[in-house]
Amino acid sequence: MTIDFDDFLKVDIRVGTVVNAEPYPEARKPSIKMEIDFGPEIGVKKSSAQITVHYTPDGLVGKQVIAVVNFPPRQIGRFMSEVLVLGIPDADGAVVLLSPDLAVPEGGRMH
């Protein structure tokens, strides 16, 4: 299936820096709750991700991640996730987060 470029532009994908992370034991599958700073235009948003194979809460703080910031919020258990953090599965299916290889300003839009 192909999409028009205009459809791609509707998806707002930005970079943010994890400012807080903690385990989310109430989730059905092991997860981590994060607060991610997307800069002054978007602010700090919350997300939950099943990333416990490769990441710890302490190791995530300060890490830049890529996320979709314009999906509607989604209830995940008792937690409201406001953005979708993006990742790719490794050979065993565990999520590896997408992140820039150089530091960039928070809120930068992917293009």
N, C-alpha and C positions, 0 to 999 in steps of 0.2 A: 504494500500500500504506500502511496506517496501522498504528501501533503503540500499545500502551497506555502511559500515562504511567509506569507502573512499569517498563516496558522502558527508557524514556529514562533513568530514575534509575539504572539499572544501569551506564550509561556515565559514568565519573568523569572529568569535564573540568575541568582546573585551570589556573591561571596560574602561570608560573614565569619567572625571570629568567635569561637566558643568561649564564653565568659564564666559559665558555671556548668557543671555536669555531676550527676549523681545516679546511683543505681536505681532501677525501676523494678523492684521485686514483685510488685502487684501485677505486672504485665503477664500475659499468657506464656510468652517466650522471653528468655532473658533479654533485657533491654537497658538502655541508658537514656535518662532524660537530660536534655541540654537546653541552655539558654544561649542564644547566638546573637551577637551584635552585628547588625547589617548597616550601621552608620546612621547619621542623623535623619535621612529621608524615611527610612523604614523602622529603625529602632531595634530593640531587643525582642526577639521572638523565641517561642518554645518549640521543641521538637522531641520526639522519642524515636529511637532507632534500635534495631536488633543488631548491634555491632560489638557484642561482648567478646567475641572470639579474638579480635585483633586490637581492641581498645579498652582502656580503663577510664573511669571518670577523671582521675587526676591527669592522665596522659592526654586527654582531650582539651583541657583548658589551655587556651592560647593557640590552638590549632585552627587554621582557616579551612572552612568547608564550603561546598557548593550546595545550594538549595533552591527549590522552586518556592517563591515567596507569594505567589498570587493564587494558590489553590485555597478553597474555603477551609477553615479550621476543621479538624477531625477529632472526634472523641476516641481516645484509646484507653479503655478502662476508665479510671477516674481522672485521667490526664487529657487536657485539650492540646493537641498538637497543631501549631499554627503554620509551620512550614514543612516541606518534604526535603529532608537531607538526601543527597544523591550518592549512590555508591554502585560498585560493580562486584559481582561475586568472584571469589578466587576459585581455584580448581576444585575445592571441596564445597563450594556454595556459600562460604562465609563472606559477609559484606566488607569490602574495602572502600573507604570513603573517597570521593573525588575531592581534590584540593589543588590549588595552584602550586607550582613548583618554586615560585618566588613570591615574596610577600607583596600583597596588593591592597589598596584601600578598601575598607569595609563598604559594602553596598555596590561594588562594581558589578555591572550587568554583563553577562556572557553574551558575546556576539561573534 
